[in-house]
Amino acid sequence: MKIRESGMPEQDYWDSFFETGSILDKLGVTSACGDLVEFGCGYGTFTVPAAQRISGTVRALDLEAEMLQATNALASVSGVDNIELLLRDFVADGSGLPDQSADYAMLFNILHVEEPVALLREAYRNLSAGGHLGIIHWNHDEQTPRGPPLSMRPRPEQCRAWAEEAGFEMAGEILDLPPYHYGLLLVRVG
Ligand SMILES: C[S@@+](CC[C@H](N)C(=O)[O-])C[C@H]1O[C@@H](n2cnc3c(N)ncnc32)[C@H](O)[C@@H]1O
């Protein structure tokens, strides 16, 4: 089931909303990361830069073949070959990945999903002990140029509460990711 309000505008417009390198720096996506899973890769805006940083493989999930094709095209022109593209409805069917098979999980711009704690529990299941979860979402501000309606747009404190309900612990302060986003870095401790 496609997440509500998760359609994408034109790729160049979408990409203009993010300082991608700074966001990945602040969220600890570095060469110290092994394998990474991304729930909803979209155009590959973060997938490809993450793959360029980590030592392992990015498993990029999306239920839109068109999004996986765009990510694949971006990977090709960037000379990146450590991305595994997986056509998957992770809301209906989960990630399909084994327990504790990733060191990092990215939930970027998708936590307005109908059942956020269920999705966070799936990310938790996928992560090894000590593995990290990065969340970003649109600021709760009607001036942002895109993003889900404010009525369904979670605030950072809400994301934190949901993630803690799923078993995560905060691994730093809530982050400002200008111009339009905030972020959280969490950890699976046990
Ligand atoms: C708002 S976009 C965010 C893309 C990317 N995370 C980013 O921040 O650039 C959400 C993506 O999730 C995908 N998506 C929505 N529901 C999904 C589901 N149930 N299973 C897999 N992918 C889904 C959409 O196709 C879309 O590519």
The ligand as a Tripos MOL2 file, in Angstrom:
@<TRIPOS>MOLECULE
LIG
   27    29     1     0     0
SMALL
NO_CHARGES

@<TRIPOS>ATOM
      1 C1          8.3750   11.1950   -0.4200 C.3       1 LIG1
      2 S1          9.3230    9.9780   -1.2780 S.3       1 LIG1
      3 C2         10.8810   10.0270   -0.3920 C.3       1 LIG1
      4 C3         12.0170    9.4420   -1.1900 C.3       1 LIG1
      5 C4         13.3850    9.4790   -0.4900 C.3       1 LIG1
      6 N1         13.3280    8.7930    0.7880 N.3       1 LIG1
      7 C5         13.8560   10.8850   -0.3180 C.2       1 LIG1
      8 O1         13.7380   11.4310    0.8010 O.co2     1 LIG1
      9 O2         14.3420   11.4830   -1.2920 O.co2     1 LIG1
     10 C6          8.6020    8.4430   -0.7060 C.3       1 LIG1
     11 C7          9.0120    7.2220   -1.5260 C.3       1 LIG1
     12 O3          8.4810    6.0540   -0.8640 O.3       1 LIG1
     13 C8          7.9070    5.2050   -1.8260 C.3       1 LIG1
     14 N2          6.8520    4.4240   -1.1710 N.ar      1 LIG1
     15 C9          5.6480    4.8650   -0.7440 C.ar      1 LIG1
     16 N3          4.9600    3.8600   -0.1710 N.ar      1 LIG1
     17 C10         5.7470    2.7580   -0.2540 C.ar      1 LIG1
     18 C11         5.5760    1.3890    0.1580 C.ar      1 LIG1
     19 N4          4.4670    1.0000    0.7640 N.pl3     1 LIG1
     20 N5          6.5780    0.5080   -0.1000 N.ar      1 LIG1
     21 C12         7.7130    0.9270   -0.7330 C.ar      1 LIG1
     22 N6          7.9430    2.2020   -1.1260 N.ar      1 LIG1
     23 C13         6.9590    3.1100   -0.8810 C.ar      1 LIG1
     24 C14         7.3830    6.1330   -2.9230 C.3       1 LIG1
     25 O4          7.2610    5.4490   -4.1650 O.3       1 LIG1
     26 C15         8.4710    7.2280   -2.9410 C.3       1 LIG1
     27 O5          9.4930    6.9170   -3.8570 O.3       1 LIG1
@<TRIPOS>BOND
     1     1     2 1
     2     2     3 1
     3     2    10 1
     4     3     4 1
     5     4     5 1
     6     5     6 1
     7     5     7 1
     8     7     8 2
     9     7     9 1
    10    10    11 1
    11    11    12 1
    12    11    26 1
    13    12    13 1
    14    13    14 1
    15    13    24 1
    16    14    15 ar
    17    14    23 ar
    18    15    16 ar
    19    16    17 ar
    20    17    18 ar
    21    17    23 ar
    22    18    19 1
    23    18    20 ar
    24    20    21 ar
    25    21    22 ar
    26    22    23 ar
    27    24    25 1
    28    24    26 1
    29    26    27 1
@<TRIPOS>SUBSTRUCTURE
     1 LIG1         1 GROUP 0 **** ****
